[in-house]
Amino acid sequence: MPYVVRNEAGEITSIHRHDPGIGEHLPSDHPQVRAFVGLADPARDDFGRLDAEFVRVLEDVIDALTARHVINITDLPETAQAKLFARKTFRDRANTNALHLFKVTDFGDVI
């Protein structure tokens, strides 16, 4: 639960884990705390999560199309290629450190 410091207008100016001596204790899900850290709208949080999931779907579609030679990665603009390669590299590095509980099969990933 964070401690907040307010200005003369009552607006939050800083948030602390420990009481700075002049702080007010608020729950971390308090609307003013969420607004201060940029999470004011829960619907916006959900929309951002859905966007991230949709980006992953698009990446998978592009991978499938390139694997079947429907499109070439070079058909995409250079900026799109760079972003795809950056995400793929990041995902590959993340998967290297992942815990794999199931062996790979011909049936695809276990979800």
VEXDREN-2710 file (C-alpha; in Angstrom, 1 decimal):
% VEXDREN-2710
k/r/px/py/pz
1/MET/0.0/0.0/0.0
2/PRO/1.6/3.3/-1.1
3/TYR/2.0/6.5/0.7
4/VAL/1.2/9.6/-1.3
5/VAL/2.4/13.2/-1.0
6/ARG/0.0/15.9/-2.2
7/ASN/0.5/19.5/-3.3
8/GLU/-1.6/22.5/-2.0
9/ALA/-4.3/21.7/-4.6
10/GLY/-4.7/18.2/-3.2
11/GLU/-3.1/16.5/-6.3
12/ILE/-0.7/13.6/-5.8
13/THR/2.8/14.7/-6.5
14/SER/4.7/11.5/-5.5
15/ILE/4.2/8.0/-4.3
16/HIS/6.4/6.1/-1.8
17/ARG/6.6/2.6/-0.5
18/HIS/7.5/3.8/2.9
19/ASP/6.0/6.7/4.8
20/PRO/8.1/9.8/3.9
21/GLY/6.9/11.5/7.1
22/ILE/4.3/13.7/5.4
23/GLY/2.6/11.0/3.4
24/GLU/-1.0/9.8/3.3
25/HIS/-1.7/6.1/3.2
26/LEU/-3.9/4.9/0.2
27/PRO/-4.7/1.5/-1.1
28/SER/-2.8/0.7/-4.4
29/ASP/-6.1/0.3/-6.3
30/HIS/-7.3/3.8/-5.2
31/PRO/-8.5/5.7/-8.3
32/GLN/-6.1/8.6/-7.7
33/VAL/-3.1/6.3/-7.2
34/ARG/-4.0/4.4/-10.4
35/ALA/-4.4/7.7/-12.3
36/PHE/-1.0/8.9/-11.1
37/VAL/0.8/5.8/-12.4
38/GLY/-1.2/5.9/-15.6
39/LEU/-3.7/3.1/-14.9
40/ALA/-6.8/5.2/-14.3
41/ASP/-9.2/3.4/-16.6
42/PRO/-9.6/-0.4/-16.1
43/ALA/-11.2/-0.6/-19.5
44/ARG/-8.1/0.9/-21.0
45/ASP/-6.0/-1.7/-19.2
46/ASP/-8.1/-4.5/-20.8
47/PHE/-7.9/-2.8/-24.2
48/GLY/-4.1/-2.7/-23.9
49/ARG/-4.0/-6.4/-23.0
50/LEU/-6.3/-7.3/-25.9
51/ASP/-4.0/-5.2/-28.2
52/ALA/-1.0/-7.1/-27.1
53/GLU/-2.7/-10.5/-27.6
54/PHE/-3.9/-9.4/-31.1
55/VAL/-0.3/-8.4/-32.0
56/ARG/0.7/-11.9/-31.1
57/VAL/-2.0/-13.3/-33.4
58/LEU/-0.8/-11.0/-36.3
59/GLU/2.8/-12.3/-35.7
60/ASP/1.5/-15.9/-35.9
61/VAL/-0.4/-15.1/-39.1
62/ILE/2.6/-13.5/-40.7
63/ASP/4.8/-16.5/-39.7
64/ALA/2.2/-18.9/-41.2
65/LEU/2.0/-17.0/-44.4
66/THR/5.8/-16.8/-44.8
67/ALA/6.2/-20.5/-43.9
68/ARG/3.7/-21.4/-46.7
69/HIS/5.4/-19.0/-49.1
70/VAL/2.3/-16.9/-49.6
71/ILE/4.3/-13.8/-48.8
72/ASN/8.0/-13.1/-48.3
73/ILE/9.2/-11.2/-45.3
74/THR/10.8/-8.9/-47.7
75/ASP/7.4/-7.9/-49.1
76/LEU/6.8/-6.0/-45.9
77/PRO/8.2/-2.5/-45.3
78/GLU/11.6/-2.4/-43.7
79/THR/10.3/-0.9/-40.5
80/ALA/7.8/-3.8/-40.2
81/GLN/10.5/-6.3/-40.8
82/ALA/12.7/-4.7/-38.2
83/LYS/9.9/-4.8/-35.6
84/LEU/9.0/-8.4/-36.4
85/PHE/12.6/-9.5/-36.1
86/ALA/13.0/-7.6/-32.8
87/ARG/9.9/-9.2/-31.3
88/LYS/10.9/-12.6/-32.6
89/THR/14.3/-12.3/-31.1
90/PHE/12.9/-11.1/-27.8
91/ARG/10.4/-14.0/-27.7
92/ASP/13.1/-16.5/-28.5
93/ARG/15.3/-15.2/-25.7
94/ALA/12.3/-15.3/-23.3
95/ASN/11.5/-18.9/-24.3
96/THR/15.1/-20.0/-23.8
97/ASN/14.7/-19.2/-20.1
98/ALA/11.2/-20.6/-19.9
99/LEU/10.2/-23.8/-18.0
100/HIS/9.1/-26.4/-20.4
101/LEU/6.9/-29.0/-18.7
102/PHE/5.7/-30.8/-21.9
103/LYS/7.7/-32.2/-24.7
104/VAL/7.0/-30.8/-28.2
105/THR/4.6/-32.8/-30.2
106/ASP/3.1/-32.7/-33.8
107/PHE/-0.1/-31.4/-32.2
108/GLY/1.2/-27.9/-31.5
109/ASP/1.7/-26.2/-28.2
110/VAL/-0.1/-27.2/-25.1
111/ILE/-2.0/-24.2/-23.7
END
